[in-house]
Amino acid sequence: MTETPLPTLADDLTLALELADAADAISMARFESLDLIVTTKPDRTPVTDADQAVERAIRDLLAERRPADGILGEEFGTAGSTSRQWIIDPIDGTAGFLRGIPIWGTLIALAVDGVPVLGVVSSPALGKRWWAALGGGAWSSDARLPDAPPTRISVSGVETLADASLSYNSIQQWDAAGRLDSVVSLSRQVWRTRAYGDMWSYMLLAEGHLDIAGEFDLQPYDMAALVPIVQEAGGRFTSVDGQDGPWHGSALATNGRLHELTLAALAAPTA
């Protein structure tokens, strides 16, 4: 019997972009809908019928196109293999989605043996999409420029904290993690601070508009798609404590040049 060859990374990326197309069609049809169904999960976070519909559609397509692969999704958990695992956040930024705020997106990643090797972040309400596969660079497209080719993106060249722009995403999360003093101390060392929120901070960083982004209280599906995009744009992505990968409950992304400085600043004792 002839074994079916494993798909190439290029094949997987093409599929991931198709999954994002399917997700966008569902999520945009429900965005700002007056009949949006909203419930509360056991962790007190909101979930909408759009979150569930997007994840079901992605799972159905993966069952058809990659039946041997595993899946980890926010809404319906883990199924199948973990050696090749698709990691899905159907709508990252649900709280904003249900309030009509356009800063949300579908996150699609493929991890091989626990390492994210490709990521797609699709934010149709912003008209933007970002993607990367290891070794292939990081790219973006803009729906306002439908005839323009994808743009290769890269992080900034900022080399000092005094010149850096920081997005801390949620002050409550830093406080709950017992790290409020650390982020306040860091904020005093950088040029500018904002809280852009959710996946957008990391995409702004990958595009070179921000230099540091970080937050706590995260799950792997919140981060896995971000990792290859930040890395292929020339940046670095770890936990706030410096551990690689999306498995440690927090995120710290920088342009690379500032990573060790930022880790040291966040680890330094505060008065």
N, C-alpha and C positions, 0 to 999 in steps of 0.2 A: 504494500500500500504506500502510495506517495504522500508524504506529509505536506500539508499546506504551509507554504513559507510565511514567516512572520511579516507583517506589513512593515514598510520602511517608515522612518520618521516623517518623511515628506507625505506619505500616504496618510499617516495619522493626523498630521496638521491639516491636510485637506479635509479630512472627515471632521475634525474639530471645528473648522470654519463653517462647514455645513450644519453641524449641530447648533452653532451660534445663530445661523440664519433662521433655523426652525424656532429657536428660543425667542429671538427678536419678534417674530411674527405673532407669537402668543402673548408675550409680555406687553408689547405696545398696544395690542387690541384691548388689554385690560387696564392699562395705565389711565388714571383719572376716570375710570368707569364709576358710574353712580351705584352700580349693583355689585361692586367688589365685595367679596366675602372675606372677612377678617376674623381669625380666631387667635387664641393665645396658647402657646405651647407650654409644657411643664416648666421650662426655664424662664417663663414670663416674657419671652420674646414673641412678636407677632408673626403670623404666617397668613398669607392670602391664598385664595384659589389659584391665583396666577403663579405663585411659587410652585405649588403642587403640579399644576398643569405643565409648566416648563420642564420640571424634573421628569415627569412621566414621559413626555415626548422625547427627551434626550435618552432616557433608559430604553425606550422602545426602539429607537434608532440604533443604539449600541447593541441591543440584543440581536438585531438583524445584521449589522455590519461587523461587529466584533464580539461574537457570542462567547468566545473563550476568555474574554477580559473581565476583570472585576470592576465594581463600581462602589464608590463612596459618595453618597449624596446627603445634603443637609436634611432633606425632608423624609427620605425613605431608607436611610442607613446604608449598611454595607452588604454587598452580595458578591460571591464569586472570588476569583483569584486576587491575590495581592501582589503578585510578581509584575503584572501589568494591570494597573488600576486607574480608571478614570475617576477624577475627583471633581465633584460638581457642586457649585452653589448656584441654584437656579435664579435667584434674585439677591444679589449682595446689596444691602441697603433697603431692605423691606420697609423699615420704619419711615424712610423718606418716600419710597414708592407709594405707600398708602396715604401719604399726606400730599401727594402731587408734586414732590420735589424730584427733579430729573437726575439727581446724582445717584444712580444705581446701575447695576449691570449683571449680566450672566458671566460666571467664572467657570471655565472648563480647562482642566489640566489632565495630563497623562503622566503618571509616575511609574517608573520601572524600578523594581526593587527598592521602593521608597523614595526615589529621587525624581522630582518633577523634571521631565524632559521637554515638555511643551506646555504652553499656556495661551489661552485666548480670553480676553476680557472684552465683552461687547456691551456697549452702553448706548442703546438706540435712542433714548430720549435726549442724550447729548449729541447724537449723530456721530459717535466715535467708536472705533474698534482698535484694539491693540493685540498683537500676537508675537510669539517667538517660539522657536525650536532650537535646541542646543546646537551651537555651531552655525546657525543660520542668521544671526542678528535679530534685532527687535524692530517691529514695524507697526505703523498705524495707518488708518484710513479715516477720511472725514466725509460724511454723507453730504456735506455742503459742496464738496468738490467731486461729484460722482465720476467725472472723466479723468481725474488725476490718478496717476499710479500711486501705489503705497509709498509711504515715506519711511525711510530708515531713521530710527530715533536713537539718541544717545544721551547719557547723563551729563551733568554740568562739569566744568573744570574747577569749581570752587575748591580751595585748598585749606581755608581757615574757618574755624567756627564763627569768628567775628563777621565773616562775609556770607554766612550760610542762612538759608531760609528753611525753617522747621515746621512741619505739620505734625501736631501731637494727637490729632483725631478726636480724642474724648478725654477731658480732664477727669471725669468721673471714673473712668477705667484705671487711670494712673493712680488716683486716690484709693480705689478699692484694692489695688495691688500693693499698696503701701509704698508707692514710688512717687508720690506727689512732690515731695521735696526735691527729688532728683530731677524731675522734668522742669520744675520751676528754676532750679539752679542752671540747668542747660539753657533754658529760655533767656537767662540773663547773659549768657555767653554768645548767643547767636545774634545775627542782624535782625531777623524778622520771624515772628511766629504766627501761625494760623491753624485752624482746625477744619481742613477741607472735608475729611470724612470718607470712610469706607474705601472702596478700591481706587477712588479718584486720586487720593494723595500719592499712591504708588505709581500711577500712570503719569502724573505730573512730574514726579521724580525721574521716571524713565525718559521723559521727554526733555529733561534738563531745566524745567521750570522751578523745581524744588531741589533741595540738597539732602534733606533728612526727613524721614517719615517713620513714625512708630506708634505702637499701641499695644494694649493688653486685652485679655478676655477673648481670644480668638481660637477658632477651630481650624483643622487642616484645610477644610474646604473654603475658608476665608482667605487662605494664603497661597495654596498650591499653584494656582494659575499665575499669581503675581511673580513668583520666584524666577522662572525662566525669562520673563520679560525684563525684570530689573537686571538680572545677570547679563543677558545678551545685549542690553543697552550700555553695559560697562559698569554697572553698579554692584553692590553687595547686599545680600539679604540674609539676616540671621534672626534669632530671638533677641530680645533686649539684653539677655545675658551672654550673647555671642555664639549660641549653638546654631549650626547650619540646619536648613530645612524648615518645613512648615508644621513640625510636630510638637512644638514646645510651648504653645499657648500664648505667645506674644510675637511681635514683629518689629524689627528694626531694619530699615532699608536706607542706604545712603548712596552717594555717588562713588563710593569706594575709597576715595581719597580721605574722606572724613570718618570712615567707619571706626577705626581704632580710637580716634580722638573722641568720638561720640560715646562709644562703649566706656571709655575711661571716665568721661564726664558724668555719665549716668551711674557708674559704680562708685564714684567718689563719695565719701561721707559728707553729709551736709550738717550745718550747724543747727 
